[in-house]
Every structure is written in C-alpha cells, then in structure tokens.
Amino acid sequence: MDTLTMLEEMQQRARRDAAVKSALLATRTEADPLSAFCKCARSLGYELYPMEVVQAGEDFYASYRRSTNGGGENSPLLEGQDDFYEMFFATI
C-alpha cells in the first residue's frame, strides 16, 4: 500500500473512530510530531515512516508543478501543498 492510500485510510478511520482521531491529534504536541504520528500510524497497522510522508508530499507537489504552465519557473507557488502531514490534520 502506498503512502497516500495509507493516509487516506487513516483519515477515514479517524473520522469514524474518536479514539483514533484523539490518538493522532495527540501526536501534534510531541517534540517530534511527525515521528510520533508515524509511530501511532504503525501501532494502528500502517507501515508509515517520516521520510515516506515527506517524500509523498514532495513528489505530489513536483508533479503538480510540472503539469502547470509547462512546469517552469512561472508555475504557481503553492504554500503548504507539499506538507501531507499538515494536510492530513486539516481534513480530520
């Protein structure tokens, strides 16, 4: 299962299960929130690691930039669109 699929499944699970949502939200207060988030995800059965989340966001953003206006320097600068960690919490 790829990173995006895991994140989507976890979002759906968090929307249905208040305990899962609470556990995931609690990771935001940790010293290293992304690592804590991934550790929580692994405890829920999702093999997710920090660099996978970062890489998925960067890959998505790079693909998006290449698809707009020829992918050159005139492509739109989208703030935060490469941060799947933050986008995850925005949707739950």
Secondary structure, 3 states (H helix, E strand, C coil): CCHHHHHHHHHHHHHHCHHHHHHHHHHHHCCCHHHHHHHHHHHCCCCCCHHHHHHHHHHHHHHHHHHCHHHCCCCCCCCCCCCHHHHHHHHC
